[in-house]
């Protein structure tokens, strides 16, 4: 079995470091952690040290500026990782991580129309790949399915990406309504995702949200885990 967990910790964690490490401790059965809105500041260093003590000896961060949000990948498995200069100003938003047997894209998408650039990159990257996984804060969903209305930017781009990288959650749960982030007005949105190559759909055993971190206010996002049989 392979388990991957993703979680947006909100602006590097702020004053919630103890809550965040407690949550991560609870998910330490995961083989790989993809942490979004990671910042390489004092909190970030503490989080990385904590994870190393927990056995996540292989780590990669997409950012070096202390006040900049990015992606941290922490793994029990060896990997090679990089950011891609083709993404230009958005290169810090995607960690391309090569494991033995599959490629993982850990993502933290920008806002509004800027998302299109990251979607274009992922569509190009995954078009001819048969062993890839995309996860993280995609900051987008499908109209009327992943939100009550029709407010998402680039929902059509997500639909296009799903044609080559199916939504693992929808594969198991159909059109079930479940949200990973809520606005101040109380409206729910499913914006954290796992997508896998079609050849890997048969390996998907579990794909579910963990709402405890959001409900306890450790962050404003729910965590999400994917379990594969291979």
TAPEVEN-V449540 format. One line per field, one symbol per residue. phi: phi as a letter, one per 40 degrees, with the letter a starting at -180 (. if undefined). burial: + if it has 24 or more other ideal C-beta (glycine too) atoms within 12 Angstrom, else -. A space follows every 10 residues. Layout:
phi=???
burial=???
This chain:
phi=.bbbbbaccg fghfcbdccc ccccccbccc cbbbbbfcbc bdcdcccccc cccchccbba bcbbccbbca bbbbacbcab aabbcccfcb cccbccbcbc gabbbcbbcc cfcccdcccd ccccccdbbb abbbahccga acdgbcacba bccgccccdc cccbbdcccc dcbgcdcabb abcccgccac bbbbbbcdcb dcccbaaacb cddcccgcac bccabbbbcb
burial=-+++++++++ +++--++-++ +-++--+--+ ++++++++++ +-++-+++-+ +--+-+-+++ +++----+++ +++++++-+- +-++--+--+ +++++++++- -+++++++++ ----+++++- +++-++--+- ++++++++++ ++--+++--- -++++-+++- ++-+++++++ ++-----+++ +------+++ +++++++--+ +-++-+++++ +-++---+++ ++++++++--
